[in-house]
Amino acid sequence: MPESATIPHTTSSGGDSEGKSKSADKSSRTRRLKHDIIEAVNELIQDITTCHEQIAEQAIEHIHQNEVILTLGSSKTVLEFLYAAKEKRRSFRVFVAEGAPRYQGHLLAKELVARGLQTTLITDSAVFAIISRVNMVIVGAHAVMANGGVIAPVGLNMVALAAQKHAVPFVVLAGSHKLCPLYPHNPEVLLNELRSPSELLDFGEFSDCLDFGSGTGSPLLHVVNPAFDYVPPKLVSLFITDTGGHNPSYMYRLIADYYSADDLVISFVYYILGSLGVTMEEVVDWQMEILAQCMEECQPLFYAGREAGLLIGKNEKEREAKNGHFCDCDEAVV
């Protein structure tokens, strides 16, 4: 009896040791993954913090003596770019379109005046009348698409068309963190942000024209207040990034240096999950678990939702039976 009693005890101890070893190994992989993610995030923060300075250093190469510059709305990158040119003893004048309906141009005009730049504030509708006196248009951007197009504050497409009509260079300032691997036809890009109608009118004054959900019928007045414009690459003369100046036709190659093909699929996964009501916290928790499992099996890491059917790979049943999750990145397709 004593000898037979010791046999299961030894087996159990061996199983516990093996389980603890696997748990420790998994914990170690998770710590390494978190460390790599934190390093990548810190590097991105550093790039965002310093990109304004790196772009501003190139101002002296593009702004010349006694030129007239036009911009629209407010952009910290544009502000630092113009101020850097002034610091190099370049004398020039700036026209600032106010950027209705949020009038961010008022803020930029105040900042420029506070830094000693000659500034003229104009309405957006006056851009076409002023553009013939302008030597260069310099604007910021929300995002630069893979085809060289620009997602910009509403009103900039009008400015770009006016600049093209009068052969005025249209220059876009954008840090590398604003480069986007998507194209304008992607569903994520087609969704514009519609801001509150209260930025355009007073609800009290137009209450008799609007339907506030009372069920009295269709409203007579519809208010559309988009946040963004799309400026096609043919209207852009030059991009100035923290890595230098680039033509619109070169942007796709520059973006390819920052993104891999897997990033496009991951972006689409985020878009689908968001449309299904999945919160970002749930996505992060889920991907951390999957990444920890796949770290030693696949490089680069690739993940997707089995239930949503977002990825279809060859021999799917064989992989599921063998691994229990998707990790064959070379075979997975969308």
C-alpha positions as a printed Julia matrix, in Angstrom:
334×3 Matrix{Float64}:
   0.0    0.0     0.0
   2.64   2.6     0.81
   4.43   1.96   -2.47
   1.24   2.12   -4.5
   0.23   5.28   -2.69
   3.39   7.05   -3.72
   2.86   6.48   -7.45
  -0.03   8.91   -8.01
   1.71  11.42   -5.76
   4.79  11.41   -8.04
   2.68  11.71  -11.19
   0.68  14.58   -9.74
   3.84  16.39   -8.72
   5.26  16.0   -12.22
   2.04  17.33  -13.73
   2.04  20.31  -11.39
   5.64  21.11  -12.29
   4.88  20.93  -15.98
   1.82  23.14  -15.54
   3.8   25.7   -13.55
   6.51  25.69  -16.21
   3.99  26.37  -18.98
   2.34  29.08  -16.91
   5.69  30.76  -16.21
   6.63  30.54  -19.9
   3.34  32.11  -20.92
   3.76  34.85  -18.33
   7.28  35.55  -19.63
   6.02  35.85  -23.22
   3.26  38.19  -22.1
   5.76  40.41  -20.26
   8.0   40.56  -23.34
   5.01  41.44  -25.49
   3.93  44.23  -23.14
   7.5   45.55  -23.05
   7.67  45.66  -26.86
   4.29  47.4   -27.09
   5.29  50.01  -24.49
   8.53  50.69  -26.38
   6.63  51.11  -29.65
   4.11  53.48  -28.03
   6.88  55.56  -26.45
   8.63  55.79  -29.82
   5.39  56.96  -31.44
   4.88  59.57  -28.71
   8.41  60.83  -29.29
   7.8   61.09  -33.04
   4.56  63.02  -32.51
   6.22  65.36  -30.02
   9.18  66.23  -32.25
   7.58  66.16  -35.72
   6.55  69.84  -35.53
  10.15  70.88  -34.94
  11.5   68.68  -37.73
   8.95  70.03  -40.2
   9.56  73.62  -39.08
  13.3   73.26  -39.77
  12.47  73.06  -43.49
  10.53  76.34  -43.56
  13.5   78.41  -44.7
  13.73  76.28  -47.86
  10.15  77.01  -48.94
   9.2   80.49  -47.68
  11.07  83.37  -49.32
  11.34  87.09  -48.72
   8.19  89.23  -49.17
   5.96  86.29  -50.07
   2.24  86.06  -49.3
   1.07  82.83  -47.64
  -2.52  81.62  -47.37
  -3.8   79.07  -44.85
  -7.16  77.97  -43.46
  -8.23  77.08  -39.95
  -5.81  76.33  -37.15
  -2.85  73.95  -37.19
   0.02  73.76  -34.72
   2.29  72.41  -37.45
   1.5   75.36  -39.72
   1.99  77.79  -36.83
   5.45  76.45  -35.99
   6.39  76.29  -39.69
   5.54  79.95  -40.29
   7.17  81.08  -37.06
  10.37  79.2   -37.92
  10.58  81.13  -41.2
  10.17  84.41  -39.33
  12.91  83.41  -36.9
  15.22  83.08  -39.92
  14.52  86.76  -40.67
  12.15  86.11  -43.55
   9.6   88.9   -43.98
   6.24  87.74  -45.35
   2.49  88.2   -44.9
  -0.06  85.56  -43.96
  -3.73  85.44  -44.99
  -5.78  83.24  -42.66
  -9.21  82.01  -43.78
 -11.36  81.78  -40.66
 -12.48  78.16  -41.17
 -16.23  78.35  -40.58
 -18.27  77.15  -38.81
 -15.84  76.54  -35.92
 -13.69  79.57  -36.82
 -10.4   77.96  -35.82
  -8.67  80.49  -38.06
  -9.35  83.15  -35.44
  -7.14  81.25  -32.99
  -4.33  80.87  -35.52
  -4.5   84.57  -36.43
  -4.14  85.54  -32.76
  -1.16  83.21  -32.33
   0.56  84.57  -35.43
   0.08  88.17  -34.33
   1.35  87.31  -30.84
   4.54  85.96  -32.44
   5.04  89.06  -34.55
   3.84  87.91  -37.99
   1.93  90.2   -40.33
  -1.5   88.57  -40.5
  -4.77  89.27  -42.31
  -7.94  87.4   -41.33
 -10.42  86.78  -44.18
 -13.7   84.94  -44.62
 -13.72  81.59  -46.37
 -15.76  83.02  -49.23
 -13.0   85.58  -49.91
 -10.39  82.92  -50.72
 -11.0   82.97  -54.46
 -10.76  86.77  -54.55
  -7.5   86.77  -52.58
  -5.76  83.78  -54.18
  -4.33  85.75  -57.11
  -2.23  87.75  -54.63
  -0.9   84.63  -52.9
   2.46  82.97  -53.59
   1.8   79.73  -51.72
  -0.93  77.9   -49.79
   0.32  76.09  -46.67
  -2.12  73.91  -44.72
  -2.2   71.04  -42.26
  -4.01  67.71  -42.58
  -5.87  65.15  -40.52
  -4.56  62.24  -42.59
  -2.63  61.53  -45.79
  -4.06  58.64  -47.81
  -2.07  55.98  -49.66
  -2.83  57.59  -53.03
  -1.56  61.01  -51.91
  -5.01  62.39  -51.19
  -5.64  64.37  -48.02
  -8.34  64.19  -45.36
  -8.47  67.81  -44.2
 -10.73  70.26  -42.36
 -13.85  71.16  -44.27
 -13.26  74.0   -46.73
  -9.75  73.02  -47.82
 -10.91  71.4   -51.04
 -12.34  74.78  -52.06
  -8.98  76.4   -51.29
  -7.13  73.73  -53.29
  -9.38  74.27  -56.32
  -8.8   78.02  -56.15
  -5.04  77.46  -55.91
  -5.08  75.17  -58.95
  -7.1   77.72  -60.94
  -4.44  80.39  -60.34
  -1.4   78.05  -60.45
  -0.55  78.66  -56.79
   1.45  75.87  -55.06
  -0.66  73.94  -52.54
   1.64  72.6   -49.81
   0.51  70.15  -47.1
   2.37  69.78  -43.79
   1.95  66.37  -42.13
   3.94  64.34  -39.64
   4.7   60.71  -40.42
   2.13  59.63  -37.81
  -0.59  61.02  -40.09
   0.29  58.74  -42.99
  -2.53  56.27  -43.61
  -2.28  53.03  -45.65
  -5.94  53.21  -46.71
  -7.35  54.5   -49.98
 -10.32  56.87  -50.32
 -12.6   54.06  -51.51
 -12.13  52.07  -48.28
 -15.34  51.97  -46.21
 -13.53  53.35  -43.14
 -12.66  56.51  -45.07
 -16.03  57.11  -46.69
 -17.65  57.76  -43.33
 -17.4   61.51  -42.68
 -18.07  63.0   -39.28
 -21.18  65.16  -39.11
 -20.96  67.78  -36.39
 -23.81  69.33  -34.46
 -26.19  71.58  -36.45
 -25.97  74.07  -33.57
 -22.63  75.23  -35.01
 -24.54  76.6   -38.01
 -27.79  77.94  -36.58
 -29.77  78.65  -33.44
 -32.35  75.96  -32.74
 -34.68  78.47  -31.15
 -34.79  80.65  -34.24
 -35.47  77.72  -36.59
 -37.6   75.55  -34.29
 -40.64  75.86  -36.55
 -38.64  74.36  -39.46
 -37.08  71.42  -37.61
 -38.56  68.13  -36.41
 -37.21  67.33  -32.93
 -38.57  63.79  -32.91
 -42.09  64.78  -31.93
 -43.52  62.75  -34.79
 -45.24  65.71  -36.38
 -43.78  64.9   -39.78
 -40.66  65.38  -41.86
 -38.6   68.52  -41.14
 -38.61  71.28  -43.73
 -35.01  72.22  -42.97
 -32.13  69.73  -43.03
 -28.75  70.77  -41.59
 -25.56  69.07  -42.8
 -22.33  70.03  -41.05
 -19.45  67.76  -42.21
 -16.14  67.94  -40.39
 -13.76  66.91  -43.18
 -12.95  67.49  -46.83
 -11.13  65.18  -49.2
  -8.45  66.85  -51.32
  -7.4   64.64  -54.28
  -3.67  64.25  -54.97
  -3.87  66.12  -58.28
  -4.55  69.32  -56.3
  -1.53  68.9   -53.98
   1.81  70.32  -55.1
   4.05  69.08  -52.28
   3.98  67.23  -48.98
   6.39  68.33  -46.27
   6.87  65.68  -43.58
   9.4   65.19  -40.8
  11.45  63.16  -43.31
  11.54  65.88  -45.99
   9.53  67.05  -48.99
   7.72  64.55  -51.21
   5.55  64.63  -54.32
   2.03  63.17  -54.0
   2.98  60.33  -56.37
   5.7   59.2   -53.93
   3.5   59.01  -50.85
   2.46  55.4   -51.38
   6.11  54.31  -51.26
   6.72  56.38  -48.13
   3.65  54.87  -46.47
   4.82  51.37  -47.43
   7.92  51.97  -45.28
   5.71  52.5   -42.23
   3.02  49.85  -42.77
   2.96  46.19  -43.75
   0.22  44.38  -45.64
  -1.03  42.9   -42.36
  -1.79  46.39  -41.03
  -4.43  46.82  -43.73
  -6.18  43.65  -42.63
  -5.94  44.61  -38.97
  -7.45  48.02  -39.75
 -10.33  46.31  -41.54
 -10.79  43.98  -38.54
 -11.05  47.0   -36.22
 -13.61  48.57  -38.55
 -15.78  45.42  -38.64
 -15.55  44.85  -34.88
 -16.51  48.47  -34.26
 -19.53  48.14  -36.51
 -20.55  45.05  -34.49
 -20.5   47.05  -31.26
 -17.28  45.6   -29.84
 -15.55  48.08  -27.52
 -11.86  48.93  -27.83
 -11.22  47.5   -24.34
 -12.62  44.14  -25.43
 -10.52  44.23  -28.59
  -7.32  44.95  -26.63
  -7.98  42.19  -24.08
  -8.78  39.72  -26.84
  -5.77  40.54  -29.0
  -3.37  40.41  -26.04
  -4.53  36.86  -25.32
  -4.24  35.79  -28.96
  -0.87  37.48  -29.45
   0.58  35.73  -26.41
  -0.49  32.38  -27.84
   0.81  33.09  -31.34
   4.08  34.83  -30.5
   6.34  31.81  -31.01
   4.27  30.33  -33.84
   3.98  33.25  -36.2
   5.92  36.38  -37.13
   4.62  38.95  -37.87
   1.75  38.47  -35.46
  -1.63  38.17  -37.05
  -5.0   37.74  -35.44
  -8.66  37.67  -36.3
 -12.03  36.64  -34.97
 -13.15  33.11  -35.79
 -16.8   33.7   -34.96
 -17.02  36.82  -37.14
 -15.44  34.92  -40.03
 -13.09  37.81  -40.79
 -10.26  35.62  -42.06
 -10.46  32.66  -44.4
  -7.32  30.56  -44.81
  -6.45  27.4   -46.62
  -7.05  24.19  -44.73
  -8.96  26.02  -42.04
 -10.29  22.9   -40.36
  -6.83  21.36  -40.13
  -5.39  24.45  -38.49
  -8.24  24.71  -36.01
  -7.89  21.06  -35.06
  -4.12  21.46  -34.64
  -3.77  24.91  -33.04
  -7.23  26.01  -31.98
  -6.73  29.48  -33.48
  -5.56  31.22  -36.64
  -1.84  31.78  -36.92
  -0.81  30.88  -40.49
  -0.21  34.41  -41.69
   1.27  33.4   -45.03
  -1.89  31.55  -46.02
  -4.56  33.82  -44.55
  -6.5   36.02  -46.95
  -9.34  38.46  -46.64
